């Protein structure tokens, strides 16, 4: 049985420092009183004497106590980051090439880690849990198979399901609709929508059986409806009554007064990469901005700045997935699917709130 280390006691932390345990990186830092620097547990710096060491939960806490980062830190982090990325990449390939989705224990064992630490590392690197990554991969395979296979049953088995019943249990989460509806381009799926007005212009809110699937902003209400039709070309679109307008009122209320918050179930459909980006976007609080490079670093793909920008551009759910909070590194507002002026005004209101 694998023992999980919490790194909560000084004894556990000191043991991790002695072992240069990379799994402990990010859990705490150790500072050396005689040098005035702090390091990650896996640092290759010379091991200090125990009596000269104190521990902090975060780098911010260490810096607040007067310590500075070790000059070795950048090199250590670069090497450790490369090792972590390679380990997670191997796990992703294992998920993608397995006929049946591997269990967490099997993935962790292949990585030589405890399930707890592997789960934590995988999510930190990809933005998704191993289970969510596996589901996103199966969904992509299923979409591809449904588009090319003559038989739905062949597509189901080709996507890694070992029985029809297992597939139909998960079909709604994977596709957002039944397999036959998906093959028909959304035919049979029902999407309710309504168009309203807010201080930023026209707004369209659409809801599938799973949750909000579109929030569109613009100047022309008819154009918003056409955009929705283009997004779901064969779904049944139903213009809704006054009861549905309460949903629009929630969204409009958030746009006008960001401090109200917006808590609605979302029907998010994208690639695994897009979902990683959109998940991080939803973690940015109102009044705060992040650069495209920041988002790329947070999802563990620091070189994917252009891909992050493309994922933001592909977001169909305005304000609820707040791509308006992403700016260039120099603070420039840059582009926005629904217009730079709207982006600037949203940021102004959130800053005031």
N, C-alpha and C positions, 0 to 999 in steps of 0.2 A: 504494500500500500504506500502511495506517494505522500509525503508529508509536505504540507503547504507552509511556507515561511511568511509570516506577516510583516517582519522587519519593524516591529513595534517597540521592542526592547533594545537597549543599548548593546546587550550581549549579542542579539541576532544581527544587529547592524555592524558591529565590529567584526563578527565572523564573516559577513558579506564583504567587508573591506579587505580582510586578509585573503579571502578567496578571489578577490577582484570579480565579484559576481555581477555580470551584465544584467541579469534579471532584476537586480535591485535598483538599477538606474531609474531615476524618476520617482522612486519611492522616498528617497531621502538624499541628503548630501552630508559629507563629513568635512569639518573645518579643523585646521591645524593652528593652534595658538601661537606656535613659535615662528610660523611663516606668514600668518595672516591670510591664507588662501583657503578656498573650499574646493572640493572635487566630487565627482560622481563615484560611487562605490567601485566601478570597474577601472578607475583611473590607473594608468601605468606609472604614475609618480612613485617615488621611493616611499615605502611604507613608514609612516611616522610611529613614534612611541605612543602607546595607548593613553598615557596620562596627559598627552598634549592634544587629544582629539575630543571634539564635541560634535554632536549631531543636530541637524536641522531638517524639518520636514520638507522645506522648499528652498530654492536658491534665493528667493526674495527674503526669507527669514535670515539666511546667512548674511546677505548683503546688509540687511537692517542692523545686524549685530557688528558690522564693520569689516567683514571679510570680503575679499575680492575673488573672482574666478581664477582658477589656475591657468597659466599660459599653456599647459598641456591639454586643457579641456577641449579646445577646438579639434585637435588631432584625435583625441580619445573619442569625442562624440562622432567625428566623421567615420572612424574605423568601426565603432560600435553600431552606428546607424547603417553602415554597409552590411554588417553581419546580420542585423535584425531584418533588413530588407531582403537579404538573400534567403534567410530562414522562412520568412513569411511567403516569399515568392515560391519556394519549394512546396509549402503547404497549399498554396493556391493551385499549383499544378496538380497536386495530389487530389484536391477536390474536383478539379476539372476533368481529370482522366479516369476517375473511379466510376465504375458502372453504377454502384450504389453509394450515395453520399456517406463519406467516412464519419464516424462518431468523433466527438471531441477528444476522448481518451486516445484514440488511434492517431489522431493528428498530433497531439501533444507528445505521445511516445516517439513518433517519427522525428519530432524536433528535439527530443531529449530534454523535455521540460515537463513540469507538473501541469495538469489541466488548467489550474488557476492562472499560473503565469503565462501559459501559452495563450489562453483566451484573452488576457489583458494585453499582451503584446500584439496579437493579431488585430484586435480592435483599434489599438493605438496607431498601427501602421496603415490599416486599410479604411478605418472609419466604420467598418461593419464587424459584427460578430462572425465567427466561422459559419454558424448556422445561416445567418442572413446572406453571407457571401455565397454559400451553397445554393440557397433559394434563388438568388438573383441569377446565378449561372444556369440553374435548371430552367428558370423562366426564359432566359435568352435562348437556350437550346430548344425549348418547347416552341417558342415563337418561330424560330427558324424551321423547325421540323413541320409545324403546322402549315407553314408557307410552301413547303416543298414536297411533303409526303402526300400520297394519294389517299392514304388511310389514317384516320385519327389514332387508331390503336397502334399503328407502327410509330407514329410520332410520340405517343405516350411512352412506349418502351424505349424508343431512341433517346428520350430525354432522361432516362434513368429510373423510371418508375417500374417496379416489378409486378404491379397489378393495376388493373383499371380502377379498383376501389380506392387505392392509395392516391392515385392521381385526382380523382374527383373530390376527395377530401380537401385537397390543396389547390384545386383549379382556380377558385375565386381569388385567393391571395396571389397566385402566380400571374394570372391573366387579367383579373378584374372583371371577368365574365366567363361564360361557359366556352368550352373549346370550339364548338360549332359556331358560336357567335363570333369568336375571335377570327376563325378562318374566313368568315364572311365579312371581315373588316368592321366588326362591331355591330353587324346587323342583329337586331333583337335586343341589344342592350338599351336601357332607358336612361337618358340623362335629362334631368330637369334643370331649367335655367330661368333666369330673369335678368332684366336690364334696368339699371337705375341711374341716378345722378349723384355726384359728390362734387366737392370743390375742385377736384382735379379733372373733372369732365365726366364722361360716361363710364359706367362700370358694369361688367357682366359677371355674374357668379353662377357656376354650374356645379351640379351635384350628381354623382353616380350612386349606385347602391352602396358603395364603400365609403364615400365621403366627398369632400370638395375636390373636384378634378380640374377646375379652371377658375381663375380670377383674372379678368382682362380689363385693361384700362385703355381709353382712347377718346377721340373727339366725335367719332361717328358711331352711333349705336348699331346701325345696320352692318357696319364693317366688323364690329365685335361679334355679331351673330355669325357672319360669314367665316370669321377666324375659328369660331367654335365648330362650325360645320366642317371646315378643313381638318381640324384636329381629330374629329370623330366622324368620318365621312359617311358611315353606314349605320350609325347608332340612331335610335329614336330620340329626337330632341323635342322636349315638351316645354313650351312656355308656361310658367307657373302663375298661380293665383296669389292673393294677398298673404296667405299663410307663409309662402316661401319667401316673401319679401322681408320677413323678420331676419332671415339669414343675411340678406343684403344689408339690412340695417346694422347687423353686427360688424360686417366688414367696413361699411362706411363709417361707423362710429370709431373704429380703430384708426382709419385713415385721418379722421378729423382730430381725434384725441388719442395719440399713440399710447399714453399711459394706461388706457383701459385694458390693453393686452388683447390678444386674439387667440382663442382656444377652440379650434374646430377640428374634427377628424378630417384628414386629408387622404385623397386617393392619388398617391404619387406613383407615376409610372415612368421609369427611365432605365438606362443602363446601370450596371453596378457602379461605374465610376460617377455617373451623374447623381445617383442616390447618395454616394459618399459626400459629394460636394453639397448637395441640398441639405443633408443632415447637419453638416457643419454650419451652413448658413443659418439654420434655425436656432443654433446655439449662440449667435451674436445678439447681444441684448440691444434694445432700442437706445439710440443715442451714441452707439459705438460703431465705428467702421473698421474694416479690415481690408488689406490689399489682396489682390489676386495671388500674390506670392505667399502671403500669410495663409490663405486657404489651402494652397498647394502643400505648404509645409505641414499644416494640421492633418491633412489626410495621408501624410507619409509619402507624397510624390512631389518633392520640391522643384523638380524640373518641369512639372506639368502645368505651368502658369497659363499657357495658351489654351490648354484643354479645360482648365477651370473656367476661363472666360467664356468658352463655348458652352459649358454646362450651365453657366448663369444665363446665357442668351437663350438656352432651350427651356428655361423655366416658364411654365404656363400658369403658375399660381402666384400672382403678384401679392406682395406684402406678407402673406402667410409664410411663404418661403422668401425671406427678405434679401433678394439679390441686390436691392437698392443700397444695401449697407456695404457693398464691396466697391472699393475705389482703387485707383492706381497707387503705386508705391509713393509717388510724390504728392498724393492727396487729391489729384485731379479727379473730377467726377466721372469722366469718360462716358461710355455708352450705357444705354438702358433700353430694354425692349419697348417700353412704353413712353420713351422720350426723356431726354436729359433734364428738361425743366421739371418734370414730375419727380424725378429722382432727387433733384436738388431741394424741392419743396418738402418731400417726405423726410429727408435728412434734417432740414431746418426745424420741422415740427418736432421730430424726435429729440433733437438737441435741446430745444426749449423745454420739452416735457421732462 
